[in-house]
Amino acid sequence: MGATVEKDGGCQCGRVRYSARVDPAEAYLCHCRMCQRATGGFAASFVNTQQADITWRGEPDWYDSSPIAQRPFCSHCGTPLGFRFREGSTKMDLTVGSFDDPSPFRPKHHFGMESLVHESWLDTAALPRIRTDEYDVLVQKWKAAGAEPPQ
């Protein structure tokens, strides 16, 4: 285990915000089909923490994703924010991508391996890397909208 730190996060539109005490070394990837569908990705990237260590500013909406679990999200922009069991646990997961600065998080394991059918998505180190500001079509769309591409 690493050091516990206070980190802020929230949804894309800013309606739901939170502060949480988390250990960046407690991050992991979940490949189960429910997490794939809930996030639209090949896996969900989570960090586990105590529910009591999360302060919500702007209450999230909660989706009963199964008979045993709920997922917080923003009903305005659709951002998935986490996962928790409906009963019997003091812990929950927050999505790594919803933190304002997700850079300190490092996955410690994979979970839900029965649904890992996307092995090619695990080792992408050899793929070309393109920055957003290097993709002229996208940059021009942002400029036409009177804004700069997100960093």
C-alpha positions in Angstrom: 0.0 0.0 0.0 1.1 3.5 -0.7 0.2 6.8 0.8 -3.3 8.1 1.2 -3.9 11.5 -0.4 -6.8 13.9 -0.8 -7.9 14.2 -4.4 -10.7 16.0 -6.2 -12.8 14.9 -9.1 -16.1 15.0 -10.8 -18.1 14.7 -13.9 -17.5 16.3 -17.3 -20.1 19.0 -16.9 -19.1 19.9 -13.3 -22.5 19.3 -11.8 -21.2 16.5 -9.6 -17.9 17.1 -7.7 -16.2 15.1 -5.0 -13.2 15.1 -2.7 -11.8 11.7 -1.7 -9.0 10.3 0.4 -7.5 7.6 -1.8 -4.4 5.5 -2.1 -3.3 5.7 -5.8 -1.7 2.3 -5.3 -5.2 0.8 -4.9 -6.2 1.3 -8.5 -7.1 -1.6 -10.7 -8.8 -2.5 -14.0 -12.1 -4.4 -14.1 -12.9 -6.3 -17.3 -16.3 -7.8 -16.3 -19.0 -7.3 -18.9 -21.0 -5.1 -16.5 -18.1 -2.6 -16.2 -17.4 -2.8 -19.9 -21.0 -1.8 -20.6 -21.3 0.8 -17.8 -18.2 2.6 -19.1 -18.3 1.8 -22.8 -14.6 0.7 -22.6 -12.7 -2.6 -22.7 -12.3 -2.2 -18.9 -13.2 0.2 -16.1 -10.3 1.8 -14.3 -11.1 2.2 -10.6 -9.5 3.1 -7.3 -10.9 1.6 -4.1 -11.6 3.7 -1.0 -13.8 4.0 2.0 -17.2 5.5 1.4 -16.7 7.6 4.5 -13.6 9.2 2.8 -15.7 10.6 0.0 -17.4 14.0 0.2 -19.9 14.7 -2.6 -20.4 18.3 -3.7 -23.4 17.9 -6.0 -25.0 14.6 -5.3 -24.6 12.0 -8.1 -27.4 10.0 -9.5 -27.3 6.3 -8.7 -28.1 3.5 -11.1 -29.0 0.0 -9.7 -26.8 -1.9 -12.1 -27.6 -5.3 -10.7 -29.4 -6.8 -7.6 -26.1 -6.3 -5.7 -24.6 -3.1 -7.0 -25.1 0.6 -7.7 -23.1 3.0 -9.8 -22.9 6.8 -9.3 -23.1 8.9 -12.4 -24.1 12.3 -13.7 -27.5 12.3 -15.4 -26.7 15.6 -17.1 -23.5 14.6 -19.0 -23.5 10.8 -18.5 -20.1 10.5 -16.7 -19.7 7.2 -14.9 -18.2 7.9 -11.4 -17.9 4.6 -9.7 -19.3 1.4 -8.2 -20.4 0.2 -4.8 -22.2 -2.8 -3.4 -25.8 -2.0 -2.3 -25.2 -3.6 1.1 -22.5 -4.9 3.4 -19.5 -2.8 2.4 -18.0 0.3 3.7 -15.9 0.7 0.6 -16.5 1.7 -3.0 -14.7 2.4 -6.2 -14.3 5.7 -8.0 -13.4 5.9 -11.7 -9.8 6.9 -12.2 -10.8 9.1 -15.2 -13.1 11.2 -13.1 -10.3 12.6 -11.0 -9.0 16.0 -11.9 -5.5 14.6 -12.0 -5.4 10.9 -12.6 -1.7 10.7 -13.2 -0.6 9.3 -9.8 -2.8 6.1 -10.2 -1.1 2.8 -11.1 -3.1 -0.4 -11.6 -2.1 -3.1 -9.2 -4.2 -5.9 -10.8 -6.8 -6.9 -13.3 -10.2 -8.1 -12.2 -13.1 -9.9 -14.0 -10.7 -11.8 -16.2 -13.4 -14.1 -17.4 -14.5 -11.3 -19.7 -11.1 -10.3 -20.9 -11.5 -10.7 -24.7 -9.6 -7.6 -25.6 -6.0 -8.7 -24.9 -4.7 -6.4 -27.7 -5.8 -3.4 -25.6 -3.5 -4.3 -22.7 -0.1 -3.7 -24.3 -0.4 -0.7 -26.6 3.2 0.6 -26.0 4.2 0.0 -29.7 1.3 2.0 -31.2 1.9 5.4 -32.7 1.0 8.3 -30.3 -0.8 11.3 -31.6 -1.4 14.4 -29.4 -4.8 16.2 -29.8 -3.1 19.4 -30.8 -1.3 17.6 -33.6 -4.6 16.5 -35.2 -5.4 19.5 -37.5 -9.0 18.6 -38.3 -9.8 18.5 -34.6 -7.9 21.6 -33.8 -9.7 23.5 -36.5 -13.1 22.4 -35.1 -12.1 23.7 -31.6 -11.0 27.0 -33.1 -14.1 27.4 -35.1 -16.1 26.9 -31.9 -14.0 29.7 -30.3 -12.0 27.5 -28.0 -8.7 25.7 -27.7 -8.4 21.8 -27.7 -8.5 20.4 -24.2 -5.1 19.5 -22.7 
